[in-house]
Every structure is written in structure tokens, then in C-alpha cells.
Amino acid sequence: MANKSILLKIKRQSDPQHAAIWEEFEIPYRPNMNVISVLMEIALNPVTRQGKPTTPIFYDSNCLEEVCGSCAMRINGRTRMACSALVDQLEQPIVLEPFSKFPVVRDLAVDRSVLFENLKAVKAWVPIDGTYDLGSGPRMLPEEQEAAYPLSRCISCCCCMEACPQFNQSTGFVGAATISQVRLFNTHPTGKALKSERLHALMGDGGIHECGYAQNCVEVCPKDIPLTRSIAEVGGAVMKQAFADLFHR
Amino acid sequence: MAASVSSSASASAIKVPAGVPTLRAGEGNSFLWRRLHSLSGIFPIGAFLVEHFLSNAFATNGGAAYNENVRFLTGLPFVLALEITFIYIPLAFHAGYGFWIWWRGDSNVGDYPWLGNWMYTLQRYSGIAAFFYIGYHTWTMRFSGAHILTHSEVAYAKVWTELQNPWIVAFYFIGLTAASWHFAYGIWLFAAKWGFIVGEQGRKKFGYVCLVIGLALAGMAAGSLYAFITTPESQVPNMQEFQQLQHAAASYVLPALNS
């Protein structure tokens, strides 16, 4: 690119009560920058393109290598991780917005605790609490490990939920990430002790049935988790559980 | 999380907007209704759709064959009970709940213009198009004009007369294509949602199967329409009797209830 500078348009909000405003920034071009390094550059000299001094951009980030899941935001309208969004591959001006379906805390940082609450609601853990040493768990076949490993790569970034047309205040849909974690823990030899509890949880309002198969989740997932396969598999398991409830109770 | 930190630091507590509600595990009946919506689209509505398309394709065998098929269908025992149980109630539920689903979804093909997302959006709009078409079609063919249930011999004449208007033909074509598409992708969604087809490859292949089903149904509907519009009036059976019945029925409010 022949650009000697990088243009940005950033949606800012000082706190949850105040309305959002747009600010434009222009910083000198350097090759191989990502969106986080651009935000760091702005923080060094927080002045808008119009020359007005402002505050540094507030955002969540941690690992800077697409593993922690904290820097997810909307970049040029699409949800993705800021650390792996390379400036040289982005159209300018680069438009940065916070997630649209999560409460904004400040600027680009949002409150994503809904995912944590949903993971708790489906008991997304392996129950090993006890009063004595349970010893080593059952062995997992290599095939099972291979199926489970991609699911365990979820970084709780919430991209799948942000991009989902069914994830909104009206449906209260649980989202792909939680459903995929149900699959992970239901296939775990010890974790499956809570299988029917998890499947029943997903039958509640906002459960797996709200999925409309738009399949944006699997497209935006930065960790390439087979989310639609998880939804189909868990959907089938939920149906089996529903029929079992109907005929075996 | 971060909000609670800042609220404890500042004197005035900052309240973060609620956002999307969490999963209500163990609450509500939406699972049952949503799955009944999915099932009702396949059976009985989808099954009736296929039957109805097949029956109307008898038009390609001429007016007499068409009327003979209508005579058989309208002569089924408990025909009104069959209609109410397997057509009106499921259709009303499927349409009503379908509008509820459509209203609650936030289509976002602008930001995420991918195939699955387009199909998601199309499924909603094809359903709405089919709803208005079916509403019009049911009113004109079943609940007004000459009463086919008691006069099956004028069935062909009634449809033929309706399709003399090219705008109506276009409306039928759009409505029938929308219904075919909605049903075909509905089969795909049913297979995915009920866990019959889980793998990526399998779902992709089954997508092609459903595409063929949808195109076949739309083609069948187009063929039936073509048969009607290319038939000259001289070959339409019982045209005069139809016109008399149609004229007489004009004074009825709900001929079905008066029969």
C-alpha cells in the first residue's frame, strides 16, 4: 500500500450512560501493524485527526496472539480479534466498534459475562469434587481426543454470539460457544455424568432450539471450532433426551 | 465484570445495560413449540404440499382428469375434519409461530454476506411470501366463489378462470416458488436441527438433495401453471355451470359454511 498514514474511525463511549460518539485518527504508516498496535500508537499521543486532544482508546486485550479471547471487537463491521487483524489487509479507514449485543463498559470494551453465566447454566465442567482422591480418570481413545481437542480451543471471545442473528435481547439465545462446550463435556468420560442435566438446561427458554442455522458462528470463529457440527450433534442429543423423557418417565 | 470494578471505585454506581439475557435452564415451553413448528413444516404441511402439487399436476392430463382427481379428494370420508386437523390448524400454527420467529431474529446479511446467512434470511422472507400467497389462494379457491367441495366438476374451470389474468399467474408463480423453496430448505433445517445429519460433508450433500427437491417442486408447479394457461376455453369442462355457480356464490359470505 502506498498509504503514508493509517486512517481510523473509532466508536467511543465514555461510560454505559453516555451516548456513543465517533472519533477519527490518523497515525503514521508502518508495515505489519495490527489493530492492537495501532491502538497502542494512538495511546502514545491521543489526538484526533482534527487535532483535538482526547483520551486513549479503552479496550480489552491480553495475549496478543489470538489465544486469550479478550480483544474481540467489530472491525469494519465484522466481529474478529483485534490482535490478528492485520492493518495491511484491512480497508481504510479502519472502522472500530465495540460488540453491538453486549453492554458497553467503555469505548471498545464490553461486558461478556453472559457467556460465563450460560456456561454455568449448562454445568460446563467435569465434576470431580469429592472427599477423597478419585484416582486417575478413565482413558480417552485417540479418536475421542481428536474430536474433543478442537472444542477445547474455545477462547470465550463471543464472536460466534455477536455474529448470530438469533442472539439478541428478544430470544436470549444461549449461543454457539456454550452449545459446543456442552458437546465437549458430554463426550468427556467423566464429564458425561452431567450429560442429561446439560441437555435439559439447553431445552430451557433461549436454548438450542433458538438456533436458525445462519451459520455465521462457524465462519467468524477465530479458532475454527466446528460449531455447526456441535449444534447438530447436541441438537440430536437434546431430541433423544426429549423423547426419552416423553416415553421413559 | 469490569463495570463492577469501576462502580465500586466511583461514588455513583454505574449500571451496565442488561444486554442479552442468559439461558433460562428449566424454564418455559419454547423448546416444545419450536420443535413442533419444525415438525409441522414437514408433517403434515410438507406432506400436504407435495400431495397438493401432485394433485394439481393432473392439469397436465387435461380438465377431465383434473376434475376426477378433485372428485376423489373431496369425496374422502370426514373431509372437513381432515382439512381442519391436517391443514388449517397446522398451517395456522406454523404461520403464526413463524411470524414470531421472524420478528425476533435480527437478520445481518449486510455485515455477514455468507450462504448460510442468506438462506436464514431467505427462509424468513420465503415463508412470508408463501403466507400471503396461501392466504389469497385459500380464500379465492376454497372459501369464495363456486364451492369445489360440493361441485368438484367445476374445479378445473375455477382455476382456469383465475389464471386468465397474467398478474395472477405471476403471483402464483412467485408464491409457489417461495413455498417450494421454504419447504426444501425446511427439510434441510429439520435434518440438521433434529440431529439426523450432523457432519459438515453430510449436511453439504444433503443441501444439494434439498435443492433438487425444491427445484423439482417449483418445476412441477410451473408445469401445472403452464398446462392451465395454454388450455383454450373450448377444452375447459363445465364452463357454463361454473359461471352460474360463481355468480350465485357471490352473494354468500362464507360459502363453505353454507354448504
Chai-1 contact restraints between the chains, C-beta under 6 A:
chainA,res_idxA,chainB,res_idxB,connection_type,confidence,min_distance_angstrom,max_distance_angstrom,comment,restraint_id
A,D15,B,I14,contact,1.0,0.0,6.0,A-B,restraint_1
A,P16,B,I14,contact,1.0,0.0,6.0,A-B,restraint_2
A,P16,B,V16,contact,1.0,0.0,6.0,A-B,restraint_3
A,G77,B,D111,contact,1.0,0.0,6.0,A-B,restraint_4
A,R78,B,D111,contact,1.0,0.0,6.0,A-B,restraint_5
A,K101,B,V20,contact,1.0,0.0,6.0,A-B,restraint_6
A,F102,B,G19,contact,1.0,0.0,6.0,A-B,restraint_7
A,P103,B,V16,contact,1.0,0.0,6.0,A-B,restraint_8
A,P103,B,P17,contact,1.0,0.0,6.0,A-B,restraint_9
A,P103,B,G19,contact,1.0,0.0,6.0,A-B,restraint_10
A,V105,B,A2,contact,1.0,0.0,6.0,A-B,restraint_11
A,V105,B,A3,contact,1.0,0.0,6.0,A-B,restraint_12
A,D111,B,A3,contact,1.0,0.0,6.0,A-B,restraint_13
A,D111,B,V16,contact,1.0,0.0,6.0,A-B,restraint_14
A,S113,B,M1,contact,1.0,0.0,6.0,A-B,restraint_15
A,V114,B,G19,contact,1.0,0.0,6.0,A-B,restraint_16
A,V114,B,V20,contact,1.0,0.0,6.0,A-B,restraint_17
A,V114,B,T22,contact,1.0,0.0,6.0,A-B,restraint_18
A,E117,B,T22,contact,1.0,0.0,6.0,A-B,restraint_19
A,N118,B,T22,contact,1.0,0.0,6.0,A-B,restraint_20
A,N118,B,L23,contact,1.0,0.0,6.0,A-B,restraint_21
A,A121,B,L23,contact,1.0,0.0,6.0,A-B,restraint_22
A,A121,B,A25,contact,1.0,0.0,6.0,A-B,restraint_23
A,A163,B,Y112,contact,1.0,0.0,6.0,A-B,restraint_24
A,P165,B,G105,contact,1.0,0.0,6.0,A-B,restraint_25
A,P165,B,D106,contact,1.0,0.0,6.0,A-B,restraint_26
A,P165,B,S107,contact,1.0,0.0,6.0,A-B,restraint_27
A,P165,B,N108,contact,1.0,0.0,6.0,A-B,restraint_28
A,Q166,B,G105,contact,1.0,0.0,6.0,A-B,restraint_29
A,N168,B,D106,contact,1.0,0.0,6.0,A-B,restraint_30
A,Q169,B,V20,contact,1.0,0.0,6.0,A-B,restraint_31
A,S170,B,R104,contact,1.0,0.0,6.0,A-B,restraint_32
A,T171,B,R104,contact,1.0,0.0,6.0,A-B,restraint_33
A,G172,B,V20,contact,1.0,0.0,6.0,A-B,restraint_34
A,G172,B,P21,contact,1.0,0.0,6.0,A-B,restraint_35
A,V174,B,L23,contact,1.0,0.0,6.0,A-B,restraint_36
A,A201,B,A25,contact,1.0,0.0,6.0,A-B,restraint_37
A,M203,B,F31,contact,1.0,0.0,6.0,A-B,restraint_38
A,G204,B,L23,contact,1.0,0.0,6.0,A-B,restraint_39
A,G204,B,R24,contact,1.0,0.0,6.0,A-B,restraint_40
A,G204,B,A25,contact,1.0,0.0,6.0,A-B,restraint_41
A,G204,B,G26,contact,1.0,0.0,6.0,A-B,restraint_42
A,G204,B,E27,contact,1.0,0.0,6.0,A-B,restraint_43
A,D205,B,R24,contact,1.0,0.0,6.0,A-B,restraint_44
A,D205,B,E27,contact,1.0,0.0,6.0,A-B,restraint_45
A,D205,B,G28,contact,1.0,0.0,6.0,A-B,restraint_46
A,D205,B,S30,contact,1.0,0.0,6.0,A-B,restraint_47
A,G206,B,L23,contact,1.0,0.0,6.0,A-B,restraint_48
A,G206,B,R24,contact,1.0,0.0,6.0,A-B,restraint_49
A,G207,B,F31,contact,1.0,0.0,6.0,A-B,restraint_50
A,H209,B,F31,contact,1.0,0.0,6.0,A-B,restraint_51
A,H209,B,R34,contact,1.0,0.0,6.0,A-B,restraint_52
A,G212,B,Y120,contact,1.0,0.0,6.0,A-B,restraint_53
A,Y213,B,L189,contact,1.0,0.0,6.0,A-B,restraint_54
A,Y213,B,A192,contact,1.0,0.0,6.0,A-B,restraint_55
A,A214,B,G116,contact,1.0,0.0,6.0,A-B,restraint_56
A,A214,B,N117,contact,1.0,0.0,6.0,A-B,restraint_57
A,A214,B,Y120,contact,1.0,0.0,6.0,A-B,restraint_58
A,Q215,B,G116,contact,1.0,0.0,6.0,A-B,restraint_59
A,N216,B,Y112,contact,1.0,0.0,6.0,A-B,restraint_60
A,N216,B,N117,contact,1.0,0.0,6.0,A-B,restraint_61
A,E219,B,W114,contact,1.0,0.0,6.0,A-B,restraint_62
A,R229,B,V198,contact,1.0,0.0,6.0,A-B,restraint_63
A,A232,B,A192,contact,1.0,0.0,6.0,A-B,restraint_64
A,A232,B,G195,contact,1.0,0.0,6.0,A-B,restraint_65
A,A232,B,V198,contact,1.0,0.0,6.0,A-B,restraint_66
A,E233,B,V198,contact,1.0,0.0,6.0,A-B,restraint_67
A,G235,B,K193,contact,1.0,0.0,6.0,A-B,restraint_68
A,G235,B,G195,contact,1.0,0.0,6.0,A-B,restraint_69
A,G236,B,G195,contact,1.0,0.0,6.0,A-B,restraint_70
A,M239,B,W194,contact,1.0,0.0,6.0,A-B,restraint_71
A,M239,B,G195,contact,1.0,0.0,6.0,A-B,restraint_72
